[in-house]
Amino acid sequence: MIQIKPASCCLLSLALLNPNALAQDGYDALWSRATLYEDPDNKVVQRFALSGRAQAEWVYYDADQGDYDDSLWRRFRFGFKADVAGNWTAHLEGDFDLNKSIDDSYQRLTDAYIAWSPGNNWKIKGLKHSAGFTLDGYTSSRKLLTPERNNLSNNLWYTDEYFTGLSAAGECRENLHCSLGVYSTEDSDEISQLEAGFFTLLSMGHDFGPALGQDKLMLRGFHVYNNQDGNAATPAYRHIASLISEWESGDWGLWADISAGWGYDGQSNVTGIVAMPFYYMTPRQQAVFRFTWIHSDDDNGIRVGRYENEIISGRGDEYREWFAGFNWFFYGHKLKWQNGLQYTEMDDNDGGDGEYQGWGFASVVRIYWD
């Protein structure tokens, strides 16, 4: 079993403090230390700041097929972000595994891009950056409402997340957000080429909330075309379509996802839905529920989640998950403690080793800066 390092224990202790122990101004002052330089009037460098995130967690899964128990550093990323020349941004960030020795801790580059903001809320990014689609794939790990991404996203979305490419995002028209990107599918820890193929990602979203008297009612659609070959980090779906909604009104919210992938090269077509209602009991305390259903047209088209995969290695045909969780926001999403209990079933109709039925629990502390 991997044990949490002493620094992780300090992180957990910080999260369990009385939330009123540090006032908002205190959090602001502490987090502002990540900004090493800031001068909007400087024509060369307007801002230089450290960026990164950390996640420590304990998980326990008990299934008919076995069990799994571990505590670990789930994520640690560190880098910098610089705003230069008025409308340019450079961001470089690495992924490190703190469960390993210092010499072996570096894993890959995540963000390694240059961005240009020409105006009118548009931003153009080049080189390595996130390619997000589906509900939890589009949501940064910094702002997830659950300890782990839902399994529909885990099956259809590209879990490597960061790909070398060129993208543009902004408002096509008032309150209509559009984005288009072309990315390499190559499985590379640093900057990739197009040798393994490419994929395109198109999305459009509109917030109907203001017109309907709601805080938010965002509908967003995605389409992915995947043309991979060889050393690819993308699953074998030629097309992926996803429609997500985010409704929020007062203390209540409901996020949902309906997505489908059209497989090739032995991968079955897969469809699924996710419904995730949540409620703020206080401004800092939130209850979250989630239901996930995934169906594969052919046998063995679905894989289980990250930790269930430590118990079984096979794939199944139909997946169902019920989840209940509790979040405690100490400093919004920048410092939060998340807990979740889930019950998962997966059928394997051909009698293979993809059958699964069991419970899982996770307790997670997330922190990010900049």
MARVEXDO-127760 format. One line per field, with one value per residue (C-alpha): residue in three letters; x, y, z. Coordinates in Angstrom, 1 decimal. Example, Ala and Ser with C-alpha at 12.3 -4.5 7.8 and 13.67 -1.06 7.14 Angstrom:
// residues 2
code c(ala / ser)
c1 c(12.3 / 13.7)
c2 c(-4.5 / -1.1)
c3 c(7.8 / 7.1)
// end
This chain:
// residues 370
code c(met / ile / gln / ile / lys / pro / ala / ser / cys / cys / leu / leu / ser / leu / ala / leu / leu / asn / pro / asn / ala / leu / ala / gln / asp / gly / tyr / asp / ala / leu / trp / ser / arg / ala / thr / leu / tyr / glu / asp / pro / asp / asn / lys / val / val / gln / arg / phe / ala / leu / ser / gly / arg / ala / gln / ala / glu / trp / val / tyr / tyr / asp / ala / asp / gln / gly / asp / tyr / asp / asp / ser / leu / trp / arg / arg / phe / arg / phe / gly / phe / lys / ala / asp / val / ala / gly / asn / trp / thr / ala / his / leu / glu / gly / asp / phe / asp / leu / asn / lys / ser / ile / asp / asp / ser / tyr / gln / arg / leu / thr / asp / ala / tyr / ile / ala / trp / ser / pro / gly / asn / asn / trp / lys / ile / lys / gly / leu / lys / his / ser / ala / gly / phe / thr / leu / asp / gly / tyr / thr / ser / ser / arg / lys / leu / leu / thr / pro / glu / arg / asn / asn / leu / ser / asn / asn / leu / trp / tyr / thr / asp / glu / tyr / phe / thr / gly / leu / ser / ala / ala / gly / glu / cys / arg / glu / asn / leu / his / cys / ser / leu / gly / val / tyr / ser / thr / glu / asp / ser / asp / glu / ile / ser / gln / leu / glu / ala / gly / phe / phe / thr / leu / leu / ser / met / gly / his / asp / phe / gly / pro / ala / leu / gly / gln / asp / lys / leu / met / leu / arg / gly / phe / his / val / tyr / asn / asn / gln / asp / gly / asn / ala / ala / thr / pro / ala / tyr / arg / his / ile / ala / ser / leu / ile / ser / glu / trp / glu / ser / gly / asp / trp / gly / leu / trp / ala / asp / ile / ser / ala / gly / trp / gly / tyr / asp / gly / gln / ser / asn / val / thr / gly / ile / val / ala / met / pro / phe / tyr / tyr / met / thr / pro / arg / gln / gln / ala / val / phe / arg / phe / thr / trp / ile / his / ser / asp / asp / asp / asn / gly / ile / arg / val / gly / arg / tyr / glu / asn / glu / ile / ile / ser / gly / arg / gly / asp / glu / tyr / arg / glu / trp / phe / ala / gly / phe / asn / trp / phe / phe / tyr / gly / his / lys / leu / lys / trp / gln / asn / gly / leu / gln / tyr / thr / glu / met / asp / asp / asn / asp / gly / gly / asp / gly / glu / tyr / gln / gly / trp / gly / phe / ala / ser / val / val / arg / ile / tyr / trp / asp)
c1 c(0.0 / 1.2 / 1.2 / 0.5 / 3.7 / 4.0 / 3.2 / -0.1 / -1.0 / -0.5 / -2.8 / -5.5 / -5.1 / -5.5 / -8.7 / -10.2 / -9.7 / -12.7 / -13.7 / -14.1 / -10.6 / -9.2 / -11.2 / -11.8 / -9.1 / -6.7 / -7.2 / -6.9 / -3.6 / -2.3 / -3.2 / -1.9 / 1.6 / 1.5 / 1.7 / 5.4 / 5.1 / 2.2 / 2.2 / -0.6 / 1.3 / 4.4 / 4.3 / 6.4 / 5.4 / 2.1 / 2.0 / 4.1 / 2.5 / 3.1 / 0.4 / -0.5 / -2.7 / -2.5 / -4.8 / -4.5 / -7.0 / -7.9 / -10.1 / -11.6 / -13.6 / -15.3 / -16.8 / -18.0 / -14.9 / -12.4 / -11.4 / -8.9 / -7.6 / -5.1 / -4.0 / -1.9 / -1.1 / -3.5 / -2.2 / 0.5 / 1.2 / 3.5 / 4.5 / 4.0 / 1.8 / 2.9 / 0.9 / 3.0 / 2.7 / -0.8 / -2.7 / -0.4 / -0.1 / 2.5 / 1.7 / 4.1 / 3.1 / 4.4 / 2.8 / 4.7 / 4.1 / 4.8 / 4.4 / 7.8 / 11.3 / 12.3 / 14.4 / 11.4 / 8.6 / 8.4 / 5.7 / 4.9 / 4.0 / 0.3 / -0.2 / 2.6 / 1.0 / 1.1 / -2.3 / -3.3 / -6.5 / -7.3 / -10.4 / -14.2 / -13.7 / -11.7 / -8.6 / -6.4 / -4.1 / -1.2 / 0.9 / -0.2 / -3.4 / -6.6 / -9.2 / -12.4 / -15.7 / -18.5 / -19.7 / -16.7 / -14.2 / -15.1 / -14.9 / -11.3 / -10.2 / -9.9 / -13.6 / -15.1 / -18.1 / -17.2 / -13.9 / -13.6 / -15.0 / -18.1 / -17.5 / -19.3 / -16.6 / -14.0 / -15.1 / -15.7 / -13.5 / -9.7 / -8.4 / -4.9 / -6.7 / -3.7 / -2.8 / -0.7 / -2.8 / -4.4 / -7.7 / -9.8 / -12.6 / -14.9 / -18.3 / -19.6 / -22.4 / -23.9 / -24.2 / -23.2 / -19.9 / -18.0 / -14.8 / -12.9 / -9.6 / -7.4 / -5.1 / -2.5 / -3.5 / 0.1 / 0.8 / 3.6 / 4.6 / 5.9 / 5.0 / 3.6 / 3.5 / 0.8 / 2.5 / -0.3 / -3.2 / -5.4 / -8.8 / -11.0 / -13.2 / -16.1 / -18.4 / -21.2 / -23.0 / -25.7 / -26.8 / -30.6 / -30.7 / -31.0 / -33.9 / -35.7 / -35.0 / -32.5 / -29.0 / -27.7 / -29.1 / -26.2 / -26.7 / -23.5 / -22.9 / -19.7 / -18.6 / -15.3 / -13.9 / -11.0 / -8.6 / -6.0 / -3.3 / -0.4 / 0.8 / -2.5 / -3.7 / -7.3 / -9.8 / -11.1 / -14.3 / -14.5 / -17.2 / -18.2 / -21.3 / -22.1 / -24.9 / -24.5 / -26.7 / -25.9 / -28.9 / -28.4 / -31.0 / -30.4 / -29.1 / -30.1 / -28.4 / -28.6 / -25.9 / -26.5 / -24.9 / -26.1 / -23.2 / -22.5 / -19.4 / -19.3 / -16.5 / -14.3 / -11.4 / -13.2 / -14.6 / -18.4 / -20.7 / -21.4 / -24.2 / -24.8 / -26.4 / -25.4 / -27.7 / -26.0 / -28.3 / -26.7 / -27.8 / -25.9 / -26.9 / -24.7 / -22.5 / -19.6 / -21.3 / -22.8 / -24.6 / -24.1 / -25.9 / -25.2 / -26.6 / -24.6 / -25.8 / -23.8 / -24.8 / -22.6 / -24.1 / -21.7 / -20.0 / -17.1 / -17.4 / -17.3 / -14.5 / -15.0 / -13.6 / -10.1 / -10.3 / -12.7 / -10.1 / -7.8 / -10.2 / -11.2 / -9.5 / -12.3 / -14.9 / -18.6 / -21.8 / -24.0 / -22.9 / -24.9 / -23.6 / -25.4 / -23.3 / -23.9 / -21.3 / -20.5 / -18.3 / -16.9 / -15.5 / -13.0 / -11.9 / -14.3 / -12.8 / -9.3 / -9.4 / -12.1 / -12.6 / -14.7 / -16.3 / -18.2 / -19.9 / -20.9 / -22.5 / -21.6 / -22.8 / -21.5 / -22.9 / -20.8 / -23.1 / -20.4 / -19.3 / -15.9 / -14.1 / -16.0 / -18.7 / -18.7 / -20.8 / -19.6 / -19.3 / -16.6 / -15.7 / -13.3 / -12.2 / -10.2 / -8.6 / -8.1 / -6.2 / -5.1 / -3.4 / -3.7)
c2 c(0.0 / 3.5 / 5.7 / 9.4 / 11.4 / 13.9 / 16.8 / 15.1 / 14.8 / 18.5 / 19.1 / 16.9 / 18.6 / 22.0 / 20.9 / 19.7 / 23.0 / 25.0 / 26.8 / 30.0 / 29.8 / 31.7 / 34.6 / 35.3 / 38.0 / 35.5 / 33.0 / 35.8 / 36.9 / 33.4 / 32.5 / 35.9 / 34.7 / 32.6 / 35.8 / 36.7 / 39.8 / 42.0 / 45.4 / 46.0 / 49.1 / 47.2 / 46.8 / 43.6 / 41.4 / 42.2 / 39.2 / 36.2 / 33.6 / 30.1 / 27.6 / 24.1 / 21.8 / 19.0 / 16.2 / 13.7 / 10.9 / 7.7 / 5.1 / 1.8 / -0.5 / -3.7 / -5.9 / -9.4 / -9.8 / -8.5 / -5.3 / -2.4 / 0.0 / 2.8 / 6.2 / 8.3 / 11.6 / 11.4 / 14.6 / 17.1 / 19.7 / 22.7 / 25.4 / 29.0 / 31.3 / 34.6 / 37.4 / 39.3 / 42.0 / 42.9 / 40.0 / 37.0 / 34.2 / 31.5 / 28.6 / 25.7 / 23.1 / 19.6 / 16.5 / 14.9 / 11.7 / 12.4 / 8.7 / 8.1 / 9.3 / 12.7 / 11.4 / 9.4 / 11.9 / 13.8 / 12.2 / 14.6 / 18.1 / 19.0 / 22.6 / 23.8 / 26.4 / 30.0 / 31.8 / 35.0 / 37.0 / 39.2 / 40.6 / 40.1 / 37.2 / 35.1 / 33.1 / 31.1 / 28.5 / 26.6 / 23.6 / 21.4 / 22.1 / 20.5 / 19.1 / 18.8 / 17.3 / 15.3 / 16.7 / 15.7 / 15.8 / 19.4 / 20.2 / 20.7 / 18.4 / 21.5 / 22.0 / 18.5 / 18.1 / 14.4 / 12.7 / 10.9 / 11.7 / 9.8 / 6.6 / 7.8 / 10.5 / 7.9 / 5.7 / 8.3 / 11.2 / 11.2 / 10.7 / 11.8 / 15.3 / 17.3 / 17.1 / 19.2 / 21.2 / 24.5 / 25.7 / 28.9 / 29.6 / 32.6 / 34.2 / 33.5 / 35.9 / 37.3 / 34.6 / 31.8 / 30.3 / 28.4 / 26.5 / 24.5 / 22.6 / 20.3 / 18.0 / 15.3 / 11.8 / 10.9 / 9.4 / 11.7 / 13.0 / 16.3 / 18.1 / 15.7 / 15.6 / 14.4 / 11.0 / 9.1 / 10.9 / 13.8 / 14.5 / 17.6 / 19.0 / 21.3 / 22.7 / 25.3 / 26.4 / 28.9 / 30.0 / 30.2 / 31.0 / 34.8 / 34.7 / 32.2 / 33.8 / 31.1 / 31.6 / 29.3 / 27.0 / 26.2 / 23.8 / 22.7 / 20.3 / 18.6 / 16.6 / 14.8 / 13.3 / 10.9 / 9.9 / 7.9 / 5.6 / 3.9 / 5.3 / 7.0 / 8.1 / 8.2 / 5.3 / 3.8 / 5.9 / 7.5 / 9.9 / 11.1 / 13.3 / 14.8 / 17.1 / 18.5 / 20.8 / 22.8 / 24.2 / 26.2 / 28.2 / 29.4 / 26.5 / 23.8 / 22.5 / 19.7 / 18.8 / 16.2 / 14.5 / 12.3 / 11.0 / 8.4 / 7.0 / 5.2 / 2.7 / 1.0 / -1.5 / -3.8 / -1.1 / -1.3 / 1.6 / 3.0 / 5.3 / 6.6 / 9.2 / 11.0 / 12.9 / 14.8 / 16.9 / 18.9 / 21.1 / 23.8 / 23.2 / 26.3 / 28.4 / 26.0 / 22.7 / 20.8 / 17.5 / 15.8 / 12.8 / 11.1 / 8.3 / 6.9 / 4.4 / 3.1 / 0.6 / -1.2 / -2.4 / -5.4 / -7.5 / -6.0 / -2.4 / -0.7 / -0.4 / 0.3 / 3.3 / 3.9 / 2.0 / -0.8 / -1.5 / -2.5 / -5.3 / -6.5 / -6.2 / -7.2 / -5.2 / -5.4 / -4.6 / -2.5 / -0.3 / 1.4 / 3.6 / 5.3 / 7.9 / 10.2 / 12.7 / 15.6 / 18.6 / 21.1 / 24.3 / 26.0 / 28.5 / 27.7 / 25.1 / 26.3 / 24.3 / 21.7 / 18.4 / 15.8 / 12.5 / 10.1 / 6.7 / 4.8 / 1.5 / 0.0 / -2.8 / -4.0 / -6.9 / -9.1 / -11.1 / -13.3 / -14.7 / -13.1 / -11.3 / -8.0 / -8.8 / -6.3 / -5.5 / -3.6 / -0.5 / 2.2 / 5.1 / 8.0 / 10.9 / 13.6 / 16.9 / 19.2 / 22.4 / 24.6 / 28.0 / 30.5)
c3 c(0.0 / -0.8 / 2.3 / 2.2 / 2.7 / 5.7 / 3.4 / 2.5 / 6.2 / 6.6 / 3.6 / 5.2 / 8.5 / 6.9 / 5.2 / 8.5 / 10.3 / 11.3 / 8.1 / 10.1 / 11.4 / 8.4 / 7.1 / 3.4 / 3.5 / 5.0 / 2.2 / -0.4 / 1.2 / 1.3 / -2.3 / -3.6 / -2.7 / -5.9 / -7.9 / -7.9 / -10.1 / -11.3 / -13.0 / -15.6 / -16.8 / -17.8 / -21.6 / -21.6 / -18.6 / -16.8 / -14.5 / -13.6 / -11.2 / -10.0 / -11.1 / -9.9 / -8.1 / -5.5 / -4.6 / -1.7 / -1.3 / 0.5 / -1.2 / -0.3 / -2.6 / -1.6 / -4.4 / -4.9 / -7.1 / -4.5 / -2.7 / -3.0 / -0.3 / -0.8 / 0.3 / -2.1 / -3.8 / -6.7 / -8.4 / -8.1 / -10.8 / -10.7 / -13.1 / -14.0 / -16.1 / -17.5 / -19.1 / -21.6 / -24.3 / -23.3 / -24.8 / -24.8 / -22.2 / -21.7 / -19.5 / -18.6 / -16.1 / -15.3 / -13.7 / -10.9 / -9.0 / -5.3 / -4.5 / -6.1 / -5.4 / -6.5 / -9.3 / -10.8 / -9.9 / -13.2 / -15.4 / -18.3 / -19.4 / -19.0 / -20.0 / -22.3 / -24.6 / -25.8 / -26.0 / -27.8 / -26.9 / -29.9 / -28.3 / -28.2 / -25.6 / -28.1 / -27.2 / -29.5 / -28.0 / -29.6 / -28.5 / -25.5 / -23.7 / -22.4 / -24.9 / -22.9 / -23.9 / -22.1 / -18.7 / -16.5 / -19.4 / -20.0 / -16.2 / -14.9 / -12.2 / -10.1 / -10.1 / -10.1 / -7.7 / -7.1 / -6.1 / -9.5 / -13.0 / -14.0 / -15.9 / -19.1 / -19.4 / -18.5 / -21.4 / -24.2 / -23.2 / -23.8 / -20.3 / -21.2 / -21.4 / -22.7 / -26.4 / -28.8 / -31.1 / -32.1 / -30.8 / -30.8 / -28.4 / -27.8 / -28.5 / -32.0 / -31.2 / -28.0 / -25.3 / -27.8 / -27.0 / -29.8 / -29.9 / -32.5 / -32.1 / -34.1 / -32.0 / -32.5 / -31.2 / -30.5 / -27.0 / -26.0 / -22.6 / -24.1 / -27.4 / -30.0 / -33.8 / -36.2 / -36.8 / -35.0 / -36.6 / -35.4 / -33.9 / -34.2 / -31.4 / -32.1 / -29.4 / -29.1 / -25.9 / -25.0 / -21.5 / -21.4 / -17.7 / -17.8 / -20.2 / -18.1 / -14.7 / -13.6 / -12.3 / -15.1 / -17.8 / -20.1 / -22.9 / -24.6 / -27.5 / -28.6 / -31.6 / -32.0 / -35.2 / -34.5 / -37.2 / -35.3 / -36.5 / -34.6 / -31.3 / -30.3 / -26.9 / -27.9 / -27.7 / -30.9 / -31.5 / -34.9 / -33.8 / -30.4 / -29.7 / -26.3 / -25.1 / -21.5 / -19.5 / -16.3 / -14.4 / -11.3 / -9.3 / -5.8 / -3.7 / -6.2 / -9.3 / -11.8 / -14.3 / -16.9 / -19.9 / -22.7 / -24.9 / -27.5 / -29.3 / -32.6 / -32.4 / -35.0 / -35.0 / -32.6 / -30.2 / -29.8 / -30.1 / -26.6 / -25.3 / -21.8 / -19.5 / -16.4 / -14.0 / -11.1 / -8.8 / -6.0 / -3.1 / -1.1 / 2.6 / 3.4 / 1.2 / 2.1 / 2.4 / -0.6 / -1.0 / -4.4 / -6.0 / -9.3 / -11.5 / -14.4 / -17.0 / -19.9 / -22.6 / -25.2 / -28.4 / -28.5 / -25.8 / -23.8 / -24.9 / -21.4 / -18.9 / -15.2 / -13.3 / -12.1 / -8.8 / -9.8 / -12.5 / -9.7 / -8.8 / -12.3 / -15.6 / -18.0 / -19.9 / -19.7 / -21.6 / -19.3 / -16.4 / -13.6 / -10.7 / -7.8 / -6.0 / -2.9 / -1.8 / 0.5 / -0.3 / 2.2 / 0.4 / 2.6 / -0.1 / -2.9 / -5.3 / -4.5 / -1.2 / -0.6 / 1.1 / -0.9 / 0.2 / -1.9 / -1.5 / -4.6 / -5.6 / -9.0 / -11.1 / -14.5 / -16.5 / -18.7 / -20.9 / -22.5 / -19.1 / -19.1 / -16.3 / -16.7 / -14.1 / -11.2 / -8.2 / -5.2 / -3.0 / -3.0 / -0.8 / -1.4 / 0.7 / -1.2 / -0.5 / -3.5 / -3.7 / -6.6 / -7.0 / -9.9)
// end
